[in-house]
Amino acid sequence: MGGALDGIVIADFSRVLAGPYATMLLADLGAEVLKVERPPLGDDTRQWGPPYDADGVATYFDSVNRNKRSIALDLSTPEGQADALRLIDRCDVIVENFVPGTMERFGLGYEQLSARRPTLVYAAISGFGREPEAAAMPGYDLLVQAVGGLMSVTGPDPSQPTKVGVALVDVLTGMHCAFGILAALRHRDRTGRGQRLDVSLLGSLLSGLVNQAGAYVGAGVVPRAMGNAHPSIAPYEVFETADRALALAVGNDRQFRDCVSVLGLASLADDARFATNPLRVRHRSELRPLLEAALRTQGVDHWVASLTAVRVPCGPVNDLAGAFALAERLGLDPVALADGVPTVAHPVRFSETPAEYRRRPPAIGDTSIGDLA
């Protein structure tokens, strides 16, 4: 059986991360993705190194461009625009993340193309939307983390706003774009009509802030950075042990009672300050040193074994080597090979239409328009 998206053809005019991540997820499921790049350098991330893979390609580019072919087109020229139209005529989906208005100047905007192909699904990714003020704002992940509030709730305290250690807003936006495309294809299959999708980094971040955004919208609470602590649950943070850090995620009163029993602090479960989660949140500054003093008497491995045995969620703070080793041990097969190139496995397992790793990330212009005839 082929992939779930076999027969779907996507023209990917996007660069860097959000769009390429979306189209790679869809390519893994069988879609044919044709990545349009401006010669001679192509996608900016081809130069975003070190590190580089064994073939000298930046691993940043590799991470979001497997299972694609590359077509080199200069869209600023009449020839490039004509070739782009030839490409689009055989596609179901377009993905682009140019500054709003750019594709229209190339004669490749949604209104222009939908008149030509009413079934076309057109996904446009932007930093902040399509309004004139928004179009003038550059959509870089760091900038959106800052102005979108993520940095205000990340870091040790409110005086040190901190970015997340990966371009998380781009990743969220790519995921939102991918499921939006699937929904639009479902609508097209039912009605015969395509549509335009607009996905913004800012909108994706605000949605992705979930409970923190909900606290503001629903209760007028402006959250603040709390380090590794949680605004609504305690203890739910990172503690030091005798050797290295332990993440302890106590989500209910039963878990707390079992946790403090294992730590030799059983009386805390009946302490008037800590008997319920709201009380523990209120008195977290008193609770934390009591727990950490006990945890410092043994190493992480001891506490993980002891607490896991009574179903208290916890684990060591791993680096990526430890994280991949854990996933491998748990049978998640986190690394796959795309034509011999190691790649992080697709995150969803399908019982009938599993992800496939057909092609390594493409060289610039490895496919010509003529090859598609």
Buried (B, 14 or more C-beta within 10 A) or exposed (E): EEBBBEEBBBBBBBBBBBBBBBBBBBBBBBBBBBBBBBEEEBBBBBEBBEEBBEEEBBBBBBBBBBBBBBBBBBBEEEEBBEBBBEBBEBBBBBBBBBBBEBBEEBBBBBEEBBEEBEBBBBBBBBBBBEEEEBBEBEBBBEBBBBBBBBBBBBBEEEEEBBBBEEBBBBBBBBBBBBEBBBEBBEBBEEEEEBBBBBBBBBBBBBEBBEEBBEBBEEEEEEBEBBEEBBBEBBBBBBBEBEEEBBBBBBEEBEBBBBBBBBBEBEEBBEBEEBBEBEBBBBBBEEBBEBBBEBBEEBBBEBBBEBBEEEEBBBBBEBEEEEEBEBBEEEEEEBEBEBEEBBBBBBEEEEEEBBBBBBBBBBBBBBBEBEEBE
